């Protein structure tokens, strides 16, 4: 894996009940890109039948991904590792990135 550094800046949006993580990536003091991920509880029809005491699964949505192409895989692996640490197993990305 290429040696890149990742900085994470979290913020919370009350109206959406979402935590947004802004990621910036740097390699050898050179900025190589940014990504933004929204995290929230999964919603759907099954929610109607859920018991209120049950904890809903948290999911992530990759909203922005502007990283130099040669660093896509390494950056996504770092993001995925971060999400795993905070307990998020599912990440939906519209960019069809493999990680």
C-alpha contacts under 8 A as a table, 3 or more apart, distances in Angstrom:
res1	aa1	res2	aa2	distance
1	X	74	X	6.00
2	X	71	X	7.64
2	X	74	X	6.43
3	X	27	X	6.73
4	X	25	X	6.60
4	X	26	X	5.72
4	X	27	X	4.71
4	X	28	X	7.65
4	X	74	X	7.79
4	X	75	X	7.81
5	X	25	X	5.60
5	X	26	X	5.17
5	X	27	X	6.20
6	X	23	X	6.57
6	X	24	X	5.72
6	X	25	X	4.67
6	X	26	X	6.57
6	X	75	X	7.99
6	X	78	X	7.55
7	X	23	X	5.61
7	X	24	X	5.24
7	X	25	X	6.48
8	X	21	X	6.38
8	X	22	X	5.73
8	X	23	X	4.72
8	X	24	X	6.72
9	X	21	X	5.64
9	X	22	X	5.06
9	X	23	X	6.46
10	X	19	X	6.77
10	X	20	X	5.65
10	X	21	X	4.42
10	X	22	X	6.26
11	X	19	X	5.73
11	X	20	X	5.24
11	X	21	X	6.46
12	X	17	X	7.39
12	X	18	X	5.95
12	X	19	X	4.50
12	X	20	X	6.12
13	X	16	X	5.59
13	X	17	X	5.73
13	X	18	X	5.37
13	X	19	X	6.29
13	X	20	X	7.51
14	X	17	X	4.89
14	X	18	X	6.94
17	X	40	X	6.72
18	X	38	X	6.40
18	X	39	X	5.56
18	X	40	X	4.91
19	X	38	X	5.92
19	X	39	X	5.27
19	X	40	X	6.69
20	X	36	X	7.00
20	X	37	X	5.68
20	X	38	X	4.48
20	X	39	X	6.19
21	X	36	X	5.76
21	X	37	X	5.22
21	X	38	X	6.45
21	X	39	X	7.95
22	X	34	X	7.31
22	X	35	X	5.99
22	X	36	X	4.63
22	X	37	X	6.61
23	X	34	X	5.47
23	X	35	X	5.06
23	X	36	X	6.13
24	X	31	X	7.61
24	X	32	X	7.93
24	X	33	X	5.97
24	X	34	X	4.45
24	X	35	X	6.58
25	X	31	X	5.98
25	X	32	X	5.60
25	X	33	X	5.40
25	X	34	X	6.13
25	X	67	X	7.96
25	X	75	X	7.44
26	X	29	X	5.99
26	X	30	X	5.36
26	X	31	X	4.36
26	X	32	X	5.42
26	X	33	X	7.33
27	X	30	X	5.25
27	X	31	X	6.46
27	X	32	X	6.70
32	X	67	X	5.78
32	X	68	X	5.74
32	X	71	X	7.68
33	X	65	X	7.78
33	X	66	X	5.44
33	X	67	X	3.92
33	X	68	X	6.24
34	X	64	X	7.62
34	X	65	X	6.08
34	X	66	X	5.38
34	X	67	X	5.84
35	X	62	X	7.52
35	X	63	X	7.48
35	X	64	X	5.07
35	X	65	X	4.35
35	X	66	X	6.19
35	X	67	X	7.45
36	X	62	X	6.15
36	X	63	X	5.52
36	X	64	X	4.95
36	X	65	X	6.68
37	X	60	X	6.28
37	X	61	X	5.44
37	X	62	X	4.57
37	X	63	X	5.64
37	X	64	X	7.18
38	X	60	X	5.51
38	X	61	X	5.12
38	X	62	X	6.62
38	X	63	X	6.97
39	X	58	X	6.75
39	X	59	X	5.59
39	X	60	X	4.31
39	X	61	X	6.36
40	X	58	X	5.51
40	X	59	X	5.74
40	X	60	X	6.64
41	X	56	X	5.99
41	X	57	X	5.74
41	X	58	X	4.40
41	X	59	X	6.05
42	X	56	X	6.59
42	X	57	X	5.74
42	X	58	X	5.78
42	X	59	X	5.91
43	X	46	X	7.72
43	X	47	X	6.17
44	X	47	X	5.55
44	X	48	X	7.84
45	X	48	X	5.80
45	X	49	X	7.75
46	X	49	X	5.55
46	X	50	X	6.44
47	X	50	X	5.06
50	X	54	X	6.89
51	X	54	X	5.53
52	X	55	X	7.86
57	X	88	X	7.79
58	X	87	X	7.64
58	X	88	X	5.66
58	X	89	X	7.67
58	X	90	X	7.62
59	X	88	X	5.78
59	X	89	X	6.86
59	X	90	X	5.15
59	X	91	X	5.95
59	X	92	X	7.75
60	X	88	X	7.02
60	X	90	X	6.27
60	X	91	X	4.56
60	X	92	X	6.16
61	X	91	X	5.67
61	X	92	X	4.86
61	X	93	X	5.95
62	X	65	X	7.24
62	X	91	X	7.01
62	X	92	X	6.17
62	X	93	X	4.81
62	X	94	X	6.99
63	X	93	X	7.29
63	X	94	X	7.64
65	X	95	X	7.87
67	X	71	X	6.63
67	X	72	X	6.27
67	X	75	X	7.97
68	X	71	X	5.61
68	X	72	X	6.67
69	X	72	X	5.28
70	X	73	X	7.55
71	X	74	X	5.42
71	X	75	X	5.93
72	X	75	X	5.28
72	X	76	X	6.09
72	X	97	X	7.76
73	X	76	X	5.23
73	X	77	X	6.18
73	X	97	X	7.83
73	X	98	X	6.91
73	X	99	X	5.94
74	X	77	X	5.18
74	X	78	X	6.38
75	X	78	X	5.18
75	X	79	X	6.27
76	X	79	X	4.97
76	X	80	X	5.96
76	X	97	X	7.82
76	X	98	X	7.77
76	X	99	X	5.63
77	X	80	X	5.06
77	X	81	X	6.07
77	X	99	X	5.60
78	X	81	X	5.09
78	X	82	X	6.23
79	X	82	X	5.08
79	X	83	X	6.22
80	X	83	X	5.08
80	X	84	X	6.14
80	X	99	X	7.55
81	X	84	X	5.10
81	X	85	X	6.31
82	X	85	X	5.16
82	X	86	X	6.54
83	X	86	X	5.25
83	X	87	X	6.27
83	X	88	X	5.11
83	X	89	X	7.03
84	X	87	X	5.04
84	X	88	X	5.29
84	X	89	X	5.97
85	X	88	X	7.52
88	X	91	X	7.64
93	X	96	X	6.11
93	X	97	X	7.10
